């Protein structure tokens, strides 16, 4: 490996024009995994760049404090473009701007994706390494599972602590009974057999330990900060890729107001997420030549799929006023249910969390606001038909992106969301949850037209942005099954943008799998022994 003289210390000041073996851009769920796995080889020099700052913040550490992070500086505070299907609203989209990325500001739910998600991906790519069977092996390696033993599906002794919620609020158990009465079977483990069949309801798998968040940065990278071969730079915004013709040699980045360069002698890995990864690609000259031409960006590689195929889970939560305070525990979302809007589907397409707080858009709450004591059922559509797009607004790194989320653009998505809301209203008003219910607050009593209006005002993002630089073999694909960008050497992508289709459930766990797969591929291709 290339020697790096005067290597910068982890977290310390940068060395301009420094040389590393690998540069990883983004310290979120995928990037933290890639950086750690590469740094496990002491002769390999790794640079991990993160645009955000420290995660040593009380609201990040405390598992019950995540609602405060929705408007915090540790959030990029993206807003989608005004949407005609949502009364012209421009809805917020959370994404972490901090060490740990989304895993430092999310709801800490560990949801692996359905068996069919992974098997579909393997078939589409003709690569069994992405199959459910292969991914199960990765999950067993990743996890330190502290729930019911399941040697076939769950791992122990891995880097990431995962457990069911200890001492959950009684409303979580009432929620289990309510969904069971509605025909959704109860499972002991959200990520066991429940993710292989028609769905079910279970207590949520959590990345929470002793009441504190377990982010991927804390689990993977933080224990390695004393390693001389790993350099972690926060407040470092990657602005462009450095090319030698069609080979990426490194990156430019803005660090505390100063533009700097770092060079990678082996590879550069983009783990910036489904919004910033396509932005960096396009502003560096990789993307649809028509899109780049709008801003005079020189085309290095025409890939028309960059920024397209945007997907996210959207929802219009239902809210109930409670007769007494709901003192939330663990992550405030201790129960989750997955079921089908249509029994003929091959996997669940709807998901709910029972949230121990009122959760709704300001437009849905209206002038009367939200009750002081309340709880919610989220109504996520997991298999959206609508597709959006990430577009540039200019050629400069400081120019924002335009996010055309395109939620509810199809009648099928609108109908699926309506079914989810109607089902959850029945569940929320059923006998098991009656002790926690004073009255239904949202959507309340509506005719069909009123429910449609509620959906337009209440729909929000689940912040599971994905699929804008997808893996595949068709003309819209951006990376191959080994995460290499088509037509470009020494550049890979490892984040949710590479998924062809957003997974069933929360996306943090699949991002960790993507990171582990990327690290394995890099080690194989560069002859790094395990």
C-alpha positions as a Python dict, from the first residue, in 0.01 Angstrom:
ca = {
    (1, 'X'): (0, 0, 0),
    (2, 'X'): (106, 358, -57),
    (3, 'X'): (297, 512, 232),
    (4, 'X'): (156, 832, 382),
    (5, 'X'): (426, 1041, 540),
    (6, 'X'): (323, 1267, 828),
    (7, 'X'): (-14, 1097, 851),
    (8, 'X'): (-281, 1319, 1006),
    (9, 'X'): (-416, 1193, 1335),
    (10, 'X'): (-778, 1081, 1350),
    (11, 'X'): (-1007, 1377, 1402),
    (12, 'X'): (-715, 1618, 1388),
    (13, 'X'): (-611, 1882, 1134),
    (14, 'X'): (-597, 1788, 770),
    (15, 'X'): (-290, 1770, 552),
    (16, 'X'): (-357, 1940, 214),
    (17, 'X'): (-304, 1716, -88),
    (18, 'X'): (-257, 1415, 144),
    (19, 'X'): (-254, 1067, -6),
    (20, 'X'): (-457, 778, 125),
    (21, 'X'): (-530, 430, -1),
    (22, 'X'): (-906, 477, 29),
    (23, 'X'): (-1129, 780, 71),
    (24, 'X'): (-1480, 726, 207),
    (25, 'X'): (-1716, 1021, 164),
    (26, 'X'): (-1990, 1028, 425),
    (27, 'X'): (-1988, 887, 780),
    (28, 'X'): (-2345, 756, 780),
    (29, 'X'): (-2468, 398, 810),
    (30, 'X'): (-2286, 269, 501),
    (31, 'X'): (-1978, 489, 508),
    (32, 'X'): (-1901, 414, 872),
    (33, 'X'): (-1905, 43, 794),
    (34, 'X'): (-1678, 75, 490),
    (35, 'X'): (-1426, 293, 675),
    (36, 'X'): (-1408, 60, 974),
    (37, 'X'): (-1369, -259, 773),
    (38, 'X'): (-1090, -109, 562),
    (39, 'X'): (-917, 36, 869),
    (40, 'X'): (-907, -309, 1027),
    (41, 'X'): (-607, -361, 798),
    (42, 'X'): (-330, -165, 973),
    (43, 'X'): (-126, -104, 657),
    (44, 'X'): (-423, 52, 477),
    (45, 'X'): (-465, 428, 517),
    (46, 'X'): (-825, 544, 518),
    (47, 'X'): (-976, 892, 510),
    (48, 'X'): (-1338, 932, 622),
    (49, 'X'): (-1494, 1268, 536),
    (50, 'X'): (-1818, 1395, 693),
    (51, 'X'): (-1989, 1726, 618),
    (52, 'X'): (-2149, 1741, 961),
    (53, 'X'): (-1998, 1783, 1303),
    (54, 'X'): (-1979, 1600, 1633),
    (55, 'X'): (-2246, 1357, 1745),
    (56, 'X'): (-2169, 1421, 2112),
    (57, 'X'): (-2502, 1595, 2165),
    (58, 'X'): (-2762, 1516, 2430),
    (59, 'X'): (-3051, 1499, 2181),
    (60, 'X'): (-2859, 1243, 1976),
    (61, 'X'): (-2747, 1034, 2270),
    (62, 'X'): (-3083, 1005, 2449),
    (63, 'X'): (-3303, 756, 2265),
    (64, 'X'): (-3625, 939, 2350),
    (65, 'X'): (-3501, 1278, 2225),
    (66, 'X'): (-3513, 1215, 1848),
    (67, 'X'): (-3815, 1445, 1784),
    (68, 'X'): (-3591, 1743, 1869),
    (69, 'X'): (-3358, 1643, 1584),
    (70, 'X'): (-3624, 1704, 1320),
    (71, 'X'): (-3530, 2074, 1316),
    (72, 'X'): (-3175, 2056, 1450),
    (73, 'X'): (-2847, 2171, 1289),
    (74, 'X'): (-2752, 1802, 1270),
    (75, 'X'): (-3019, 1762, 1001),
    (76, 'X'): (-2971, 1878, 641),
    (77, 'X'): (-3331, 2009, 662),
    (78, 'X'): (-3412, 1923, 301),
    (79, 'X'): (-3751, 2015, 163),
    (80, 'X'): (-3904, 1853, -141),
    (81, 'X'): (-4032, 2069, -425),
    (82, 'X'): (-4396, 2182, -398),
    (83, 'X'): (-4620, 1890, -490),
    (84, 'X'): (-4952, 1940, -666),
    (85, 'X'): (-5077, 1611, -520),
    (86, 'X'): (-5016, 1742, -165),
    (87, 'X'): (-5196, 2078, -192),
    (88, 'X'): (-4874, 2233, -321),
    (89, 'X'): (-4691, 2158, 2),
    (90, 'X'): (-4312, 2143, 22),
    (91, 'X'): (-4260, 1866, 274),
    (92, 'X'): (-3951, 1823, 496),
    (93, 'X'): (-3709, 1536, 443),
    (94, 'X'): (-3472, 1452, 725),
    (95, 'X'): (-3115, 1343, 655),
    (96, 'X'): (-2829, 1341, 903),
    (97, 'X'): (-2561, 1609, 881),
    (98, 'X'): (-2346, 1470, 1160),
    (99, 'X'): (-2108, 1187, 1236),
    (100, 'X'): (-2330, 883, 1200),
    (101, 'X'): (-2551, 1042, 937),
    (102, 'X'): (-2909, 919, 951),
    (103, 'X'): (-2822, 665, 1220),
    (104, 'X'): (-2758, 960, 1453),
    (105, 'X'): (-3094, 1131, 1402),
    (106, 'X'): (-3338, 852, 1312),
    (107, 'X'): (-3582, 652, 1526),
    (108, 'X'): (-3328, 370, 1581),
    (109, 'X'): (-3548, 96, 1430),
    (110, 'X'): (-3358, -204, 1291),
    (111, 'X'): (-3555, -344, 997),
    (112, 'X'): (-3371, -586, 768),
    (113, 'X'): (-3590, -582, 460),
    (114, 'X'): (-3810, -867, 340),
    (115, 'X'): (-3673, -1191, 201),
    (116, 'X'): (-3831, -1110, -135),
    (117, 'X'): (-3651, -772, -148),
    (118, 'X'): (-3311, -938, -143),
    (119, 'X'): (-3399, -1230, -367),
    (120, 'X'): (-3547, -989, -624),
    (121, 'X'): (-3225, -786, -612),
    (122, 'X'): (-3007, -1093, -662),
    (123, 'X'): (-3220, -1205, -958),
    (124, 'X'): (-3215, -860, -1118),
    (125, 'X'): (-2837, -841, -1087),
    (126, 'X'): (-2772, -1212, -1155),
    (127, 'X'): (-2555, -1202, -843),
    (128, 'X'): (-2632, -1446, -558),
    (129, 'X'): (-2420, -1236, -325),
    (130, 'X'): (-2723, -1007, -284),
    (131, 'X'): (-2968, -1291, -211),
    (132, 'X'): (-3155, -1325, 115),
    (133, 'X'): (-2948, -1628, 210),
    (134, 'X'): (-2624, -1436, 158),
    (135, 'X'): (-2753, -1127, 333),
    (136, 'X'): (-2856, -1335, 635),
    (137, 'X'): (-2491, -1426, 675),
    (138, 'X'): (-2398, -1059, 675),
    (139, 'X'): (-2664, -977, 932),
    (140, 'X'): (-2536, -1252, 1159),
    (141, 'X'): (-2189, -1098, 1130),
    (142, 'X'): (-2315, -745, 1196),
    (143, 'X'): (-2541, -807, 1494),
    (144, 'X'): (-2497, -845, 1865),
    (145, 'X'): (-2858, -957, 1912),
    (146, 'X'): (-3007, -952, 2263),
    (147, 'X'): (-3348, -1097, 2195),
    (148, 'X'): (-3492, -1445, 2153),
    (149, 'X'): (-3220, -1675, 2017),
    (150, 'X'): (-3252, -1772, 1650),
    (151, 'X'): (-2928, -1924, 1524),
    (152, 'X'): (-3058, -1941, 1168),
    (153, 'X'): (-3138, -1571, 1143),
    (154, 'X'): (-2975, -1375, 1426),
    (155, 'X'): (-2614, -1310, 1515),
    (156, 'X'): (-2438, -1248, 1847),
    (157, 'X'): (-2103, -1089, 1915),
    (158, 'X'): (-2112, -850, 1618),
    (159, 'X'): (-2032, -480, 1633),
    (160, 'X'): (-2392, -354, 1647),
    (161, 'X'): (-2604, -393, 1958),
    (162, 'X'): (-2968, -472, 1873),
    (163, 'X'): (-3249, -566, 2109),
    (164, 'X'): (-3627, -561, 2152),
    (165, 'X'): (-3742, -273, 2373),
    (166, 'X'): (-3677, -351, 2741),
    (167, 'X'): (-3976, -282, 2967),
    (168, 'X'): (-4195, -139, 2690),
    (169, 'X'): (-4484, 92, 2764),
    (170, 'X'): (-4812, -97, 2819),
    (171, 'X'): (-4954, 69, 2507),
    (172, 'X'): (-4705, -130, 2296),
    (173, 'X'): (-4847, -459, 2421),
    (174, 'X'): (-5200, -324, 2371),
    (175, 'X'): (-5100, -246, 2012),
    (176, 'X'): (-4988, -605, 1960),
    (177, 'X'): (-5328, -730, 2074),
    (178, 'X'): (-5513, -474, 1861),
    (179, 'X'): (-5339, -578, 1539),
    (180, 'X'): (-5380, -944, 1629),
    (181, 'X'): (-5755, -892, 1664),
    (182, 'X'): (-5750, -729, 1319),
    (183, 'X'): (-5590, -1042, 1171),
    (184, 'X'): (-5219, -951, 1177),
    (185, 'X'): (-5026, -1235, 1346),
    (186, 'X'): (-4799, -1160, 1642),
    (187, 'X'): (-4429, -1255, 1616),
    (188, 'X'): (-4163, -1269, 1883),
    (189, 'X'): (-3906, -1108, 1653),
    (190, 'X'): (-3964, -836, 1393),
    (191, 'X'): (-3666, -959, 1188),
    (192, 'X'): (-3709, -1332, 1217),
    (193, 'X'): (-3966, -1536, 1026),
    (194, 'X'): (-4188, -1226, 1014),
    (195, 'X'): (-3968, -1084, 739),
    (196, 'X'): (-3997, -1399, 530),
    (197, 'X'): (-4374, -1427, 490),
    (198, 'X'): (-4694, -1224, 474),
    (199, 'X'): (-4600, -988, 757),
    (200, 'X'): (-4699, -955, 1120),
    (201, 'X'): (-4675, -739, 1429),
    (202, 'X'): (-4395, -738, 1686),
    (203, 'X'): (-4205, -524, 1927),
    (204, 'X'): (-3956, -313, 1733),
    (205, 'X'): (-3590, -414, 1703),
    (206, 'X'): (-3392, -122, 1843),
    (207, 'X'): (-3036, 8, 1823),
    (208, 'X'): (-3065, 137, 2178),
    (209, 'X'): (-2859, 36, 2481),
    (210, 'X'): (-2921, 155, 2836),
    (211, 'X'): (-3150, 425, 2702),
    (212, 'X'): (-2884, 558, 2464),
    (213, 'X'): (-2871, 558, 2085),
    (214, 'X'): (-2630, 316, 1919),
    (215, 'X'): (-2537, 481, 1588),
    (216, 'X'): (-2333, 312, 1320),
    (217, 'X'): (-2057, 567, 1370),
    (218, 'X'): (-2041, 487, 1740),
    (219, 'X'): (-2053, 112, 1682),
    (220, 'X'): (-1803, 94, 1395),
    (221, 'X'): (-1578, 400, 1376),
    (222, 'X'): (-1555, 558, 1720),
    (223, 'X'): (-1370, 260, 1876),
    (224, 'X'): (-1105, 296, 1603),
    (225, 'X'): (-1029, 666, 1641),
    (226, 'X'): (-694, 587, 1802),
    (227, 'X'): (-577, 393, 1496),
    (228, 'X'): (-301, 580, 1309),
    (229, 'X'): (-422, 448, 973),
    (230, 'X'): (-771, 602, 1007),
    (231, 'X'): (-830, 976, 964),
    (232, 'X'): (-1178, 1110, 1037),
    (233, 'X'): (-1253, 1466, 933),
    (234, 'X'): (-1582, 1622, 1033),
    (235, 'X'): (-1708, 1955, 894),
    (236, 'X'): (-1560, 1842, 560),
    (237, 'X'): (-1800, 1892, 268),
    (238, 'X'): (-1697, 1695, -42),
    (239, 'X'): (-1740, 1930, -339),
    (240, 'X'): (-1599, 1749, -646),
    (241, 'X'): (-1431, 1434, -765),
    (242, 'X'): (-1077, 1461, -902),
    (243, 'X'): (-1027, 1286, -1237),
    (244, 'X'): (-747, 1169, -1457),
    (245, 'X'): (-962, 1124, -1769),
    (246, 'X'): (-1217, 863, -1651),
    (247, 'X'): (-1028, 754, -1340),
    (248, 'X'): (-1111, 906, -1001),
    (249, 'X'): (-794, 996, -811),
    (250, 'X'): (-952, 1165, -511),
    (251, 'X'): (-1178, 1449, -400),
    (252, 'X'): (-1191, 1818, -334),
    (253, 'X'): (-1355, 1916, -9),
    (254, 'X'): (-1428, 2226, 191),
    (255, 'X'): (-1293, 2203, 544),
    (256, 'X'): (-1365, 2492, 779),
    (257, 'X'): (-1376, 2740, 495),
    (258, 'X'): (-1067, 2615, 313),
    (259, 'X'): (-1078, 2415, -10),
    (260, 'X'): (-851, 2112, 8),
    (261, 'X'): (-771, 1799, -186),
    (262, 'X'): (-712, 1439, -89),
    (263, 'X'): (-590, 1167, -323),
    (264, 'X'): (-684, 799, -319),
    (265, 'X'): (-433, 555, -462),
    (266, 'X'): (-682, 266, -460),
    (267, 'X'): (-1047, 381, -464),
    (268, 'X'): (-1294, 648, -358),
    (269, 'X'): (-1630, 544, -210),
    (270, 'X'): (-1935, 770, -210),
    (271, 'X'): (-2167, 720, 87),
    (272, 'X'): (-2338, 1058, 84),
    (273, 'X'): (-2696, 935, 64),
    (274, 'X'): (-2960, 936, -206),
    (275, 'X'): (-2968, 1316, -232),
    (276, 'X'): (-2603, 1420, -212),
    (277, 'X'): (-2450, 1123, -395),
    (278, 'X'): (-2625, 1204, -726),
    (279, 'X'): (-2559, 1575, -670),
    (280, 'X'): (-2183, 1517, -637),
    (281, 'X'): (-2181, 1285, -937),
    (282, 'X'): (-2361, 1536, -1158),
    (283, 'X'): (-2158, 1836, -1048),
    (284, 'X'): (-1843, 1631, -1114),
    (285, 'X'): (-1955, 1546, -1470),
    (286, 'X'): (-2123, 1207, -1425),
    (287, 'X'): (-2489, 1199, -1522),
    (288, 'X'): (-2741, 1269, -1792),
    (289, 'X'): (-2568, 1491, -2047),
    (290, 'X'): (-2888, 1692, -2098),
    (291, 'X'): (-2912, 1764, -1726),
    (292, 'X'): (-2544, 1857, -1702),
    (293, 'X'): (-2571, 2071, -2013),
    (294, 'X'): (-2829, 2294, -1846),
    (295, 'X'): (-2547, 2431, -1629),
    (296, 'X'): (-2248, 2401, -1861),
    (297, 'X'): (-2097, 2106, -1674),
    (298, 'X'): (-1845, 1912, -1883),
    (299, 'X'): (-1964, 1554, -1928),
    (300, 'X'): (-1711, 1292, -1825),
    (301, 'X'): (-1953, 999, -1830),
    (302, 'X'): (-2308, 1003, -1960),
    (303, 'X'): (-2529, 803, -1721),
    (304, 'X'): (-2891, 902, -1760),
    (305, 'X'): (-3002, 725, -1443),
    (306, 'X'): (-2811, 954, -1205),
    (307, 'X'): (-3067, 1132, -987),
    (308, 'X'): (-3364, 942, -1129),
    (309, 'X'): (-3576, 664, -976),
    (310, 'X'): (-3607, 854, -643),
    (311, 'X'): (-3812, 656, -390),
    (312, 'X'): (-3916, 706, -30),
    (313, 'X'): (-4178, 570, 206),
    (314, 'X'): (-4454, 822, 269),
    (315, 'X'): (-4728, 824, 532),
    (316, 'X'): (-5023, 1019, 672),
    (317, 'X'): (-5025, 929, 1045),
    (318, 'X'): (-5338, 884, 1252),
    (319, 'X'): (-5350, 1039, 1601),
    (320, 'X'): (-5555, 965, 1914),
    (321, 'X'): (-5596, 1188, 2215),
    (322, 'X'): (-5516, 998, 2534),
    (323, 'X'): (-5699, 1036, 2867),
    (324, 'X'): (-5369, 1063, 3053),
    (325, 'X'): (-5003, 1139, 2967),
    (326, 'X'): (-4816, 879, 2761),
    (327, 'X'): (-4465, 876, 2904),
    (328, 'X'): (-4272, 732, 2612),
    (329, 'X'): (-4000, 473, 2661),
    (330, 'X'): (-3705, 347, 2460),
    (331, 'X'): (-3735, 502, 2109),
    (332, 'X'): (-4100, 612, 2151),
    (333, 'X'): (-4196, 363, 1874),
    (334, 'X'): (-4178, 24, 2045),
    (335, 'X'): (-4424, -170, 1825),
    (336, 'X'): (-4437, -215, 1450),
    (337, 'X'): (-4676, -394, 1216),
    (338, 'X'): (-4639, -495, 852),
    (339, 'X'): (-4926, -626, 643),
    (340, 'X'): (-5067, -636, 290),
    (341, 'X'): (-5314, -404, 124),
    (342, 'X'): (-5389, -692, -116),
    (343, 'X'): (-5365, -1058, -16),
    (344, 'X'): (-5223, -1152, -357),
    (345, 'X'): (-4903, -953, -301),
    (346, 'X'): (-4583, -1147, -241),
    (347, 'X'): (-4476, -932, 56),
    (348, 'X'): (-4618, -666, 291),
    (349, 'X'): (-4664, -323, 138),
    (350, 'X'): (-4784, -134, 449),
    (351, 'X'): (-4616, -59, 781),
    (352, 'X'): (-4714, 114, 1103),
    (353, 'X'): (-4535, 215, 1418),
    (354, 'X'): (-4724, 289, 1737),
    (355, 'X'): (-4563, 617, 1839),
    (356, 'X'): (-4595, 730, 2197),
    (357, 'X'): (-4644, 1093, 2096),
    (358, 'X'): (-4860, 1292, 1852),
    (359, 'X'): (-4704, 1275, 1505),
    (360, 'X'): (-4857, 1476, 1222),
    (361, 'X'): (-4788, 1751, 972),
    (362, 'X'): (-4877, 2110, 1074),
    (363, 'X'): (-5127, 2122, 788),
    (364, 'X'): (-5305, 1812, 916),
    (365, 'X'): (-5313, 1943, 1272),
    (366, 'X'): (-5465, 2269, 1150),
    (367, 'X'): (-5561, 2560, 1374),
    (368, 'X'): (-5664, 2342, 1667),
    (369, 'X'): (-5316, 2193, 1687),
    (370, 'X'): (-5238, 1867, 1865),
    (371, 'X'): (-5359, 1742, 2205),
    (372, 'X'): (-5118, 1749, 2496),
    (373, 'X'): (-5161, 1377, 2563),
    (374, 'X'): (-5164, 1166, 2249),
    (375, 'X'): (-5027, 870, 2056),
    (376, 'X'): (-5010, 786, 1686),
    (377, 'X'): (-5012, 509, 1428),
    (378, 'X'): (-4796, 578, 1124),
    (379, 'X'): (-4923, 465, 783),
    (380, 'X'): (-4623, 399, 557),
    (381, 'X'): (-4665, 280, 198),
    (382, 'X'): (-4369, 46, 147),
    (383, 'X'): (-4402, -31, -223),
    (384, 'X'): (-4467, 307, -386),
    (385, 'X'): (-4538, 322, -757),
    (386, 'X'): (-4460, 693, -789),
    (387, 'X'): (-4103, 787, -881),
    (388, 'X'): (-3922, 1115, -829),
    (389, 'X'): (-3597, 1277, -926),
    (390, 'X'): (-3300, 1471, -787),
    (391, 'X'): (-3208, 1767, -1008),
    (392, 'X'): (-2937, 2030, -999),
    (393, 'X'): (-3012, 2400, -965),
    (394, 'X'): (-2659, 2506, -1055),
    (395, 'X'): (-2302, 2392, -1114),
    (396, 'X'): (-2158, 2506, -781),
    (397, 'X'): (-2139, 2289, -468),
    (398, 'X'): (-2323, 2561, -279),
    (399, 'X'): (-2621, 2539, -515),
    (400, 'X'): (-2902, 2336, -356),
    (401, 'X'): (-3059, 2035, -518),
    (402, 'X'): (-3421, 2017, -625),
    (403, 'X'): (-3599, 1713, -483),
    (404, 'X'): (-3897, 1610, -694),
    (405, 'X'): (-4034, 1351, -452),
    (406, 'X'): (-4354, 1311, -655),
    (407, 'X'): (-4547, 1148, -371),
    (408, 'X'): (-4899, 1026, -456),
    (409, 'X'): (-4853, 1088, -827),
    (410, 'X'): (-5038, 766, -907),
    (411, 'X'): (-5393, 662, -821),
    (412, 'X'): (-5256, 329, -694),
    (413, 'X'): (-5040, 500, -430),
    (414, 'X'): (-5333, 715, -318),
    (415, 'X'): (-5559, 413, -287),
    (416, 'X'): (-5296, 210, -99),
    (417, 'X'): (-5241, 489, 152),
    (418, 'X'): (-5616, 525, 200),
    (419, 'X'): (-5645, 153, 279),
    (420, 'X'): (-5364, 182, 533),
    (421, 'X'): (-5534, 473, 708),
    (422, 'X'): (-5873, 299, 716),
    (423, 'X'): (-5719, -19, 858),
    (424, 'X'): (-5526, 174, 1125),
    (425, 'X'): (-5836, 366, 1227),
    (426, 'X'): (-6008, 36, 1297),
    (427, 'X'): (-5705, -88, 1492),
    (428, 'X'): (-5665, 233, 1691),
    (429, 'X'): (-6031, 241, 1790),
    (430, 'X'): (-6046, -128, 1886),
    (431, 'X'): (-6095, -264, 2236),
    (432, 'X'): (-5729, -339, 2328),
    (433, 'X'): (-5630, 27, 2279),
    (434, 'X'): (-5945, 176, 2434),
    (435, 'X'): (-5784, 232, 2779),
    (436, 'X'): (-5539, 468, 2607),
    (437, 'X'): (-5800, 646, 2395),
    (438, 'X'): (-6011, 949, 2475),
    (439, 'X'): (-6102, 1016, 2113),
    (440, 'X'): (-5966, 989, 1761),
    (441, 'X'): (-5798, 1320, 1677),
    (442, 'X'): (-5678, 1260, 1320),
    (443, 'X'): (-5821, 1204, 1071),
    (444, 'X'): (-6143, 1201, 1273),
    (445, 'X'): (-6485, 1157, 1114),
    (446, 'X'): (-6471, 1225, 741),
    (447, 'X'): (-6656, 1121, 432),
    (448, 'X'): (-6457, 986, 140),
    (449, 'X'): (-6385, 1332, 1),
    (450, 'X'): (-6273, 1454, 341),
    (451, 'X'): (-6034, 1161, 377),
    (452, 'X'): (-5880, 1248, 41),
    (453, 'X'): (-5827, 1604, 164),
    (454, 'X'): (-5671, 1473, 485),
    (455, 'X'): (-5428, 1262, 284),
    (456, 'X'): (-5320, 1560, 75),
    (457, 'X'): (-5256, 1766, 390),
    (458, 'X'): (-5116, 1493, 615),
    (459, 'X'): (-4876, 1300, 392),
    (460, 'X'): (-4514, 1331, 506),
    (461, 'X'): (-4183, 1162, 430),
    (462, 'X'): (-4053, 865, 626),
    (463, 'X'): (-3704, 995, 534),
    (464, 'X'): (-3606, 668, 365),
    (465, 'X'): (-3468, 839, 53),
    (466, 'X'): (-3330, 579, -186),
    (467, 'X'): (-3261, 453, -538),
    (468, 'X'): (-3110, 756, -720),
    (469, 'X'): (-2796, 575, -844),
    (470, 'X'): (-2929, 226, -879),
    (471, 'X'): (-2754, -104, -931),
    (472, 'X'): (-2852, -290, -1241),
    (473, 'X'): (-2782, -391, -1598),
    (474, 'X'): (-3019, -166, -1791),
    (475, 'X'): (-2965, 179, -1944),
    (476, 'X'): (-3083, 354, -1628),
    (477, 'X'): (-2833, 178, -1402),
    (478, 'X'): (-2549, 376, -1246),
    (479, 'X'): (-2348, 101, -1074),
    (480, 'X'): (-2295, -268, -1137),
    (481, 'X'): (-2353, -543, -882),
    (482, 'X'): (-2011, -470, -731),
    (483, 'X'): (-2109, -107, -676),
    (484, 'X'): (-1866, 25, -940),
    (485, 'X'): (-1983, 331, -1134),
    (486, 'X'): (-2024, 243, -1499),
    (487, 'X'): (-1757, 392, -1725),
    (488, 'X'): (-1549, 527, -1435),
    (489, 'X'): (-1251, 361, -1270),
    (490, 'X'): (-1179, 357, -897),
    (491, 'X'): (-1517, 491, -791),
    (492, 'X'): (-1788, 302, -602),
    (493, 'X'): (-2112, 398, -435),
    (494, 'X'): (-2224, 247, -105),
    (495, 'X'): (-2546, 392, 30),
    (496, 'X'): (-2924, 367, -19),
    (497, 'X'): (-2898, 532, -361),
    (498, 'X'): (-2780, 201, -515),
    (499, 'X'): (-3103, 15, -437),
    (500, 'X'): (-3321, -37, -746),
    (501, 'X'): (-3625, -41, -517),
    (502, 'X'): (-3667, 82, -161),
    (503, 'X'): (-3674, -206, 86),
    (504, 'X'): (-3964, -324, 302),
    (505, 'X'): (-3931, -126, 625),
    (506, 'X'): (-3677, 120, 761),
    (507, 'X'): (-3363, 151, 551),
    (508, 'X'): (-3080, 178, 806),
    (509, 'X'): (-3018, -197, 826),
    (510, 'X'): (-3003, -247, 447),
    (511, 'X'): (-2753, 41, 433),
    (512, 'X'): (-2529, -147, 675),
    (513, 'X'): (-2550, -453, 451),
    (514, 'X'): (-2454, -237, 152),
    (515, 'X'): (-2156, -108, 350),
    (516, 'X'): (-2046, -458, 447),
    (517, 'X'): (-2081, -578, 88),
    (518, 'X'): (-1881, -281, -40),
    (519, 'X'): (-1604, -346, 212),
    (520, 'X'): (-1587, -714, 119),
    (521, 'X'): (-1563, -625, -250),
    (522, 'X'): (-1289, -370, -191),
    (523, 'X'): (-1089, -616, 14),
    (524, 'X'): (-1128, -883, -253),
    (525, 'X'): (-1036, -654, -541),
    (526, 'X'): (-732, -512, -363),
    (527, 'X'): (-612, -842, -215),
    (528, 'X'): (-662, -745, 147),
    (529, 'X'): (-675, -1054, 365),
    (530, 'X'): (-957, -1088, 617),
}
